[in-house]
Amino acid sequence: MKLLFLIQENICAKWNKPVHNWNQTLAQLSIIFGDRLKLNL
């Protein structure tokens, strides 16, 4: 149980990190998907 808890903590810590090159990815997605891409900024 302790090992499972530690693995889960490690995974959650990785998910909280920002995505690399997100601005570039977002620009490409907006070109490809146009009006279907909805952002709440």
N, C-alpha and C positions, 0 to 999 in steps of 0.2 A: 504494500500500500504506500509506503514511503517513497519507493522508486517511482510509482505511477504519479504521485503528487509532484515530485521533483521534475519529471518529464513534462507534465502539464504546465508547470510554472515556466519552464524553459521555452516551451512553444508559445505561450502567451506573451512572454517578453519579446520574442522575435516579431510577433504580429503587431506590436505597438510601435515599431520603428517606422520611420517614413519611407515611402517608396522612392527608389532612386530614379531620376529622370522623369518624374511624374509630369512636369510641365510639357515635355516633349511628347510623352505618351498621350496626354490629354489633347494636345494640338492635332496629333495624327488621328485620334478617335473622332474629333470634331469634323475633320475633313472627310473621313470615311462615312460617318453616320449622320452628319448634319443635324437636322431638326430632331432626330430621335434622341440625341444626347441632351439630357436635362441636368443642369448643375444648380445647386443651391449654394451659391457663393454670397 
